[in-house]
């Protein structure tokens, strides 16, 4: 782990049609916290309307 960020491994992300890196649920769980950036696959249930 570098600077508190786990290294990327197979299955941690995919590229969107626009070419952006999209992190998967697997990566978010490995990271261990919610960044509150409205991530597409957030397993922590972040809702910007509630928080």
N, C-alpha and C positions, 0 to 999 in steps of 0.2 A: 504494500500500500504506500503510495507516494502522497505526501501532504494530506493524508486522510481520505484520499480518493482511491478506490480499488482499481487495479489495472483492468483494461477491457479484455474480455475473453469472448470466444464464439458464443453467440446467442444473447449478448448484452445489448446489441443494437442492430438496426437495419437502416438502409437508406430509403428515404421517401422518394416519391416520383420527382420531387423538386431537387433532390440531392442532399437533403438535410439528414443528419444522423438522428435517429429516433431511438431513445433508450427503451428497453423492454422492462416488463415487470421484474424479470430475473435480476436485472442490473439495479433497479431501485431497491429491491429487497437486500441485495448485497451491500449497497451503499448504506442502508440502514436509517435513513431519515427522509422527510419530505422537504423539498426545496421551495415549495409553494409557487411553482412556475407553471401550474396548470398542465403538467405533463400528460401526454396521451395515455400512458399505461401506468399511472400512479396507483400503487397498491395501498396507499395510506388514506384514501378517501378525502383528499383535499377538495374543498368546495370554496371558491373565492367569494361566493355570496354569503357563506356562513362565517368565514374567517376574516 
